[in-house]
């Protein structure tokens, strides 16, 4: 059972700005609103996924130590839904970077 530990990331604003830059370069016709929506969800997804990978799906409650479902699981699921809701955007470059391809 993992403990909740912070992940090392650029600040959320920096991560969103970089994702928007990458998305706009790959999708010059998408609106800024769609790019920001996807990028915001993307950064939340990455943060949550890294925490889940580091700590597992069951973690110790910070006060009681009792096992609980990792609170980042619904964050990751919600972020994925929001990314899927943005139509007409190619985000392959973000996923390739994430997977190291």
Backbone bond lengths (Angstrom), bond angles and torsions (degrees), N, CA, C in turn:
res aa  C-N    CA-C-N  psi(-1)  N-CA   C-N-CA  omega(-1)  CA-C   N-CA-C  phi
1 X - - - 1.455 - - 1.520 107.45 -
2 X 1.322 115.87 124.80 1.461 120.15 -177.42 1.509 112.89 -83.30
3 X 1.312 114.71 160.87 1.454 121.63 172.62 1.514 107.60 -101.20
4 X 1.305 117.26 153.54 1.458 120.88 178.37 1.521 108.58 -74.34
5 X 1.320 116.29 119.06 1.453 120.83 177.53 1.516 108.61 -127.66
6 X 1.323 117.59 141.89 1.454 119.78 178.91 1.527 110.49 -67.23
7 X 1.318 116.06 151.05 1.456 120.72 177.47 1.524 108.98 -99.25
8 X 1.317 115.94 152.43 1.471 119.40 178.92 1.522 108.48 -91.13
9 X 1.281 116.11 113.82 1.461 123.88 -176.98 1.522 108.81 -139.69
10 X 1.342 115.91 158.25 1.461 116.17 166.01 1.531 107.90 -63.46
11 X 1.307 116.78 167.18 1.460 118.02 178.47 1.524 108.92 -59.20
12 X 1.329 117.53 153.50 1.470 118.61 179.42 1.524 113.13 -55.25
13 X 1.320 117.32 -40.77 1.463 119.89 179.48 1.526 111.67 -62.33
14 X 1.327 117.20 -41.81 1.467 120.41 178.63 1.525 110.89 -64.64
15 X 1.310 116.55 -42.95 1.460 120.44 -179.81 1.528 111.09 -64.48
16 X 1.330 116.90 -41.25 1.468 120.61 178.61 1.521 110.08 -65.18
17 X 1.319 117.05 -45.44 1.468 120.23 -179.91 1.528 111.39 -60.25
18 X 1.319 117.35 -42.14 1.463 120.74 179.19 1.528 110.59 -65.83
19 X 1.323 117.30 -43.01 1.462 120.53 178.79 1.531 110.97 -63.81
20 X 1.329 117.53 -40.08 1.474 120.77 177.25 1.527 109.73 -62.19
21 X 1.323 116.80 -43.58 1.467 120.39 179.61 1.527 110.65 -60.09
22 X 1.316 116.64 -45.77 1.466 121.33 -179.26 1.529 110.65 -65.37
23 X 1.327 116.53 -44.67 1.461 120.19 -179.66 1.516 112.37 -64.47
24 X 1.328 116.93 -42.18 1.479 119.96 -179.89 1.528 111.03 -67.24
25 X 1.334 117.15 -33.84 1.467 120.13 177.67 1.529 110.40 -67.32
26 X 1.325 116.89 -37.94 1.461 121.17 -179.41 1.528 112.81 -82.66
27 X 1.329 116.57 -20.31 1.468 122.48 -176.23 1.526 109.49 -135.87
28 X 1.331 117.65 72.71 1.477 118.89 -172.86 1.531 115.03 -61.28
29 X 1.317 117.92 -17.96 1.468 119.72 -176.95 1.524 114.14 -97.13
30 X 1.314 118.36 -2.43 1.465 118.32 -179.67 1.526 109.69 -75.51
31 X 1.299 114.79 153.12 1.464 118.99 178.71 1.522 109.79 -74.58
32 X 1.306 114.96 157.60 1.461 120.07 176.48 1.527 109.87 -62.76
33 X 1.328 116.56 -37.58 1.472 120.41 179.70 1.525 110.91 -60.67
34 X 1.338 117.50 -44.73 1.461 120.10 178.53 1.522 110.98 -65.97
35 X 1.317 117.65 -40.41 1.467 120.98 179.25 1.525 110.84 -62.86
36 X 1.333 116.84 -43.81 1.466 120.62 -179.69 1.532 110.61 -68.48
37 X 1.326 116.79 -40.81 1.465 120.39 178.07 1.523 110.47 -59.00
38 X 1.333 116.44 -49.47 1.456 120.38 -179.77 1.526 110.71 -65.01
39 X 1.319 116.79 -45.39 1.466 120.77 -177.21 1.525 111.78 -63.50
40 X 1.312 117.45 -39.45 1.463 120.85 178.12 1.523 110.22 -64.17
41 X 1.330 116.23 -46.89 1.464 119.77 177.82 1.528 110.63 -63.64
42 X 1.325 116.87 -38.68 1.461 121.48 179.45 1.533 111.17 -60.13
43 X 1.320 117.18 -47.63 1.462 119.62 -178.02 1.531 111.05 -66.07
44 X 1.331 116.88 -36.48 1.455 119.56 175.70 1.527 110.69 -65.83
45 X 1.329 116.85 -41.09 1.455 121.70 177.69 1.531 110.56 -59.52
46 X 1.320 116.82 -49.14 1.464 121.16 -177.76 1.525 110.89 -61.66
47 X 1.322 117.20 -45.67 1.461 121.12 179.53 1.530 110.54 -60.49
48 X 1.320 116.20 -46.93 1.466 120.33 -179.22 1.527 110.71 -65.66
49 X 1.325 117.03 -43.34 1.454 120.55 -178.50 1.528 111.61 -63.43
50 X 1.311 116.92 -40.65 1.467 119.81 177.99 1.527 111.18 -63.74
51 X 1.325 116.66 -39.36 1.461 119.34 178.22 1.526 110.61 -65.42
52 X 1.319 116.87 -42.92 1.463 120.75 -179.89 1.526 110.44 -64.72
53 X 1.315 117.02 -41.67 1.468 120.08 178.16 1.530 111.07 -64.24
54 X 1.315 116.66 -38.56 1.467 120.79 -177.82 1.525 112.70 -75.89
55 X 1.330 117.19 -35.73 1.459 120.47 -170.84 1.519 115.00 -113.30
56 X 1.316 117.67 -13.67 1.457 120.76 -178.87 1.521 112.42 90.09
57 X 1.317 114.39 176.55 1.467 119.94 -178.25 1.520 112.83 -85.41
58 X 1.337 116.26 -17.14 1.461 120.89 175.33 1.530 106.97 -120.37
59 X 1.325 115.67 128.82 1.465 121.51 -177.41 1.523 109.33 -129.09
60 X 1.314 114.93 168.80 1.463 119.81 177.28 1.528 109.66 -85.40
61 X 1.316 115.67 134.30 1.465 120.41 174.99 1.525 107.62 -59.61
62 X 1.344 118.30 133.93 1.462 119.93 -174.34 1.533 114.84 -62.96
63 X 1.317 118.26 -25.82 1.472 120.00 -178.97 1.520 112.84 -100.04
64 X 1.329 116.44 -41.10 1.462 118.89 -173.85 1.524 113.73 -100.02
65 X 1.330 116.50 -20.41 1.456 119.81 -176.73 1.518 113.80 80.09
66 X 1.332 116.99 -2.80 1.465 120.91 179.32 1.530 109.86 -68.09
67 X 1.321 118.17 147.47 1.463 119.94 178.43 1.528 111.15 -69.00
68 X 1.316 114.85 134.27 1.467 121.82 176.90 1.521 108.61 -137.72
69 X 1.305 115.26 159.15 1.457 120.30 173.48 1.521 108.32 -66.98
70 X 1.312 116.35 135.49 1.466 121.07 179.36 1.529 109.22 -55.70
71 X 1.332 118.34 122.66 1.461 120.39 -178.54 1.528 113.88 -65.38
72 X 1.317 117.33 -11.97 1.460 119.93 177.68 1.529 112.46 -78.93
73 X 1.334 118.64 -13.75 1.463 120.50 178.63 1.530 112.61 -59.94
74 X 1.338 119.84 -50.95 1.465 118.35 178.38 1.529 112.93 -68.68
75 X 1.322 117.50 -27.82 1.473 120.35 176.47 1.527 109.00 -63.34
76 X 1.336 116.05 -46.35 1.469 120.41 179.70 1.523 110.75 -63.33
77 X 1.337 117.30 -43.97 1.466 120.86 -179.52 1.525 111.42 -62.96
78 X 1.332 117.06 -42.50 1.467 120.87 178.89 1.525 111.04 -64.84
79 X 1.320 116.42 -41.32 1.468 119.84 179.16 1.523 110.33 -62.32
80 X 1.333 117.35 -40.99 1.462 120.59 179.06 1.528 110.84 -62.72
81 X 1.328 116.90 -41.22 1.471 120.36 178.14 1.523 110.94 -62.08
82 X 1.337 116.62 -42.64 1.460 119.16 -179.65 1.520 111.53 -67.36
83 X 1.331 117.71 -37.43 1.466 119.60 176.52 1.524 110.28 -63.95
84 X 1.332 117.16 -41.72 1.463 121.21 -179.96 1.521 112.04 -65.86
85 X 1.322 117.65 -24.17 1.463 120.69 -178.55 1.527 113.30 -77.08
86 X 1.331 116.92 -15.61 1.469 120.15 178.81 1.526 107.76 -85.84
87 X 1.313 115.71 109.64 1.472 121.83 -175.27 1.519 110.99 -88.78
88 X 1.315 115.12 149.82 1.460 120.94 172.69 1.513 114.70 74.06
89 X 1.319 117.64 24.58 1.455 120.01 -179.53 1.532 108.08 -119.63
90 X 1.304 115.40 133.67 1.454 120.54 174.71 1.523 107.45 -98.91
91 X 1.316 115.48 116.01 1.463 120.67 -178.72 1.523 111.12 -113.64
92 X 1.330 116.24 18.54 1.465 120.09 -178.04 1.520 112.52 -53.25
93 X 1.312 116.79 -38.67 1.464 119.63 -177.07 1.529 111.31 -62.56
94 X 1.325 117.41 -37.47 1.470 120.06 177.12 1.526 110.86 -65.88
95 X 1.328 115.94 -44.91 1.463 120.17 -178.86 1.526 110.90 -67.48
96 X 1.325 116.85 -36.18 1.475 119.75 177.67 1.514 110.82 -65.11
97 X 1.317 117.09 -42.83 1.459 120.69 176.81 1.521 111.04 -61.24
98 X 1.321 115.24 -41.77 1.466 121.35 -178.39 1.529 111.04 -63.21
99 X 1.322 115.73 -40.01 1.467 119.64 -177.02 1.531 112.34 -89.41
100 X 1.334 116.48 -2.35 1.456 120.18 177.82 1.515 114.24 78.13
101 X 1.314 118.13 18.67 1.467 121.05 179.67 1.506 112.21 -84.29
